[in-house]
Amino acid sequence: MMNRRTFSAALAAGAAAAVVSRAAKAQPAAGARNVVLVHGAYADGSCWLDVIAILQHAGLKATAVQNPLSSLADDVAATRRILALQDGPTVLVGHSWAGTVITEAGVDPKVAALVYLSARAPDVGEDYAALAARYPTPPANAGRVKADGFVQLSEEAFVRDFAGDIDPARARVLAAVQGRISETLFASKTTQAAWKSKPSWFAIATKDRTSAPELQRFVAQRMKAKTIELASSHVAMLSHPKEIAALILEAAGKHS
């Protein structure tokens, strides 16, 4: 029979178990030698070039996925094809929309850790647009240009709101190669939530004008991610490549 003393002991044991569980989830992926980097909307794989150079210098194999941005299923399939080529434990990194992609694809047994950058991190079947609507509307939304079922950002919105803390000349070049996204892309819903079972890291961009920092803080806290904050625009991998690479190296169990 459970008396007050045994009930208190049980509560303490349960709390201790929860602490252990959270601590275990935060452990880096010891021995991970591969990194797969997934870009988000209005971008392509070239956005990772600066980070890739640092990771390669540190001895890791880094590969960028080229997402078609046509549907969640298509982007997940593209990511899985790259994961299949990895030869061991892998850190899977997602920026922005790609947070949804790695949340779905990250259940792959090769994935040892997840890193999110200004990213979506939906729960299973969650209406992410409804969640985002609880937070301030990002200024970049006003710069969306729709045509023939696809969406891109105007050059003005891209330079000012998407990549506002990098050289404007470079931002205009990136705007020219941005990925056009399907109008229905953001309505996709995940069937998996890899962050529930994989150790996760999150970089919050405090000057983000494309994804509300308040929303980023919410999803990072919900997943119990190891979190850093950077005074960055939406593209921290371009404006703060050293800090982002260091976060990825930490997730891989390496010293930056």
Number of C-alpha atoms within 10 A of each C-alpha: 4 8 8 8 9 11 12 12 12 13 12 12 12 12 12 12 12 12 12 12 11 15 12 12 21 18 17 23 24 14 13 23 22 25 28 22 26 29 27 28 22 22 25 21 17 15 21 23 16 17 21 23 14 19 22 13 9 15 11 19 17 21 20 20 22 19 25 18 28 16 19 24 17 14 26 23 16 19 25 17 12 15 26 11 9 18 12 15 20 28 28 30 28 26 29 24 24 28 26 30 35 34 28 26 25 29 19 15 11 18 25 25 31 30 28 32 26 32 28 25 31 26 22 14 12 15 15 18 12 9 12 17 10 10 15 13 14 16 16 20 15 12 18 15 14 15 10 7 10 17 20 22 24 17 20 14 22 24 23 19 24 28 26 20 21 18 11 14 10 12 20 16 12 20 22 14 12 21 24 21 23 21 17 14 18 17 13 16 19 21 14 19 22 25 27 15 13 23 26 28 26 30 26 28 26 19 19 27 23 22 29 21 20 17 21 26 20 13 18 25 13 14 23 19 23 18 16 16 14 16 14 23 26 28 24 26 22 20 20 18 19 17 17 24 21 17 23 27 23 18 29 27 18 19 11 14
